[in-house]
Amino acid sequence: MIEMLPLTEETMKLEMDLCLKCHPSGFVVPEGSAEEGRRANREFLTKVFAKIRPAGFVAVEDGKPVALLELMPREFARRNGYITGSTGRDEETLTIACLEVALNQDRIKVMDWMVAHLAENSELFRPFKQIEVGAFPRDVDFHPAWVYEDHGFEVVEDRSVARVLAISVT
């Protein structure tokens, strides 16, 4: 059975394990490089947790991470190269920085489940007023706009390749 955990200081190791050991590409980062990645990610997430806690969700099955939905304040996302919007005030907006599903999982089903969980639990992210994401309308698997649209996100900016979608925090 898959269990949904909040992404916090206590669960961030699971987030790192998904990225470093269970990535859907099948690539496993060599341990020496992985330790440097963990250190940098821990440093970055500590700054995120100072602004928002939880910073998303980690789905776990039998103690292993199977999915991740990571949020960060828009200002952090923009500075770190994520697609961000301009609708709403920066200080009131969270950006979905990562929606990832582990190797050997039903990617579409798990992404759908993660976004549904976020939409149903958006009140956890108050005092922020909206959650946004940059997604791709023609994409079927990787980061599809439709998975967000199916759970109440609306297109707030339509760009040539990507859309910025947002949902109000209720």
Residue pairs with C-beta under 8 A, 6 or more apart in sequence:
1 61
2 59
2 60
2 61
2 66
2 67
2 113
3 59
3 60
3 61
4 57
4 58
4 59
4 60
4 117
5 11
5 14
5 57
5 58
5 59
5 60
6 53
6 54
6 56
6 57
6 58
6 124
7 15
7 54
7 55
7 56
7 57
7 58
7 68
7 69
7 70
7 71
8 49
8 53
8 54
8 55
9 45
9 46
9 49
11 58
12 41
12 42
12 45
14 58
14 60
14 65
15 41
15 45
15 58
15 65
15 68
15 70
16 37
16 38
16 41
16 42
17 64
17 65
18 58
18 65
18 66
18 67
18 68
18 100
18 102
19 37
19 41
19 68
19 100
20 28
20 29
20 34
20 37
20 38
21 28
21 29
21 34
22 64
22 65
22 66
22 102
22 103
23 100
23 102
23 103
24 100
24 101
24 102
24 103
24 105
24 107
25 103
26 103
29 37
44 80
45 55
47 76
48 55
48 72
48 73
48 76
49 55
51 72
51 73
51 76
52 71
52 72
52 73
52 94
52 125
52 128
54 124
55 70
55 71
55 72
56 68
56 69
56 70
56 71
56 96
56 98
56 118
57 67
57 68
57 69
57 114
57 117
57 118
58 65
58 67
58 68
59 65
59 66
59 67
59 68
59 110
59 113
59 114
60 66
64 102
65 102
66 101
66 102
66 105
66 110
67 99
67 100
67 101
67 102
67 105
67 110
67 111
67 113
67 114
68 98
68 99
68 100
68 114
69 96
69 98
69 99
69 114
69 115
69 117
69 118
70 96
70 97
70 98
70 99
71 94
71 95
71 96
71 97
71 125
71 131
72 80
72 82
72 94
72 95
72 97
73 90
73 91
73 93
73 94
73 95
73 128
74 84
74 85
74 90
74 93
74 94
74 95
74 132
75 90
75 91
76 95
77 84
77 95
77 97
78 84
78 90
78 95
80 97
82 95
82 97
82 134
83 133
83 134
83 162
83 164
84 93
84 95
84 132
84 134
84 164
85 93
85 132
85 134
85 156
85 157
85 164
85 166
86 157
87 130
87 132
87 156
87 157
87 164
87 166
88 129
88 130
88 132
88 166
89 129
92 127
92 128
92 129
92 130
93 128
93 129
93 130
93 131
93 132
93 166
94 125
94 128
94 130
94 131
94 132
94 169
95 131
95 132
95 133
95 134
96 118
96 131
96 132
96 133
99 111
99 114
99 115
99 133
99 143
99 147
101 107
101 110
101 111
101 114
107 141
108 141
108 147
111 144
111 147
112 147
112 150
112 151
115 147
115 148
115 150
115 151
115 153
116 151
118 131
118 151
119 151
119 152
119 153
119 167
122 131
122 167
122 168
122 169
122 170
123 169
123 170
125 131
125 169
126 169
128 169
129 168
129 169
130 166
130 167
130 168
130 169
131 166
131 167
131 169
132 156
132 164
132 165
132 166
133 148
133 153
133 164
133 165
133 166
134 162
134 163
134 164
135 143
135 144
135 145
135 147
135 148
135 162
135 163
135 165
136 142
136 143
136 144
136 145
136 161
136 162
136 163
137 144
137 145
137 146
137 162
137 163
139 145
145 155
145 163
145 165
148 165
148 167
149 155
149 165
151 167
152 167
153 165
153 166
153 167
154 165
154 166
154 167
155 163
155 164
155 165
156 164
156 165
156 166
157 163
157 164
